Amino acid sequence: MKSRKLKSKVRVKKTEADLAVFKLLINNQGKFIIEKSMYPLNKIELHFKKENSGLINSMLRECNMEFERLSDFLDQIVKKIGWNLYCI
């Protein structure tokens, strides 16, 4: 069996990043799942330019608050119809 050749160790500068992600999913048992992920706040200054880090920080805080409101809203809807909602 031939071993796999590794790519070069040169770091590639990425042009995009997922800062905040909100997903509403349904699994094969019919259960709704909310999946939220946020870019780590302690890594912002490390990975982004200093002049952008303040804005990114503020946007992530606002997104987190809005995601919580949206989660609560969806939870109310699901409870009214008698289903379950799981947050990850």
Buried (B, 14 or more C-beta within 10 A) or exposed (E): EEEEEEEEEEEEEEEEEEBBEBEEEEEEEEEBBBEBEBBEEEEBBEEBEEEEBEEBBEEBEEBBEEBEEBBEEBBEEBEEEEEEBEEE
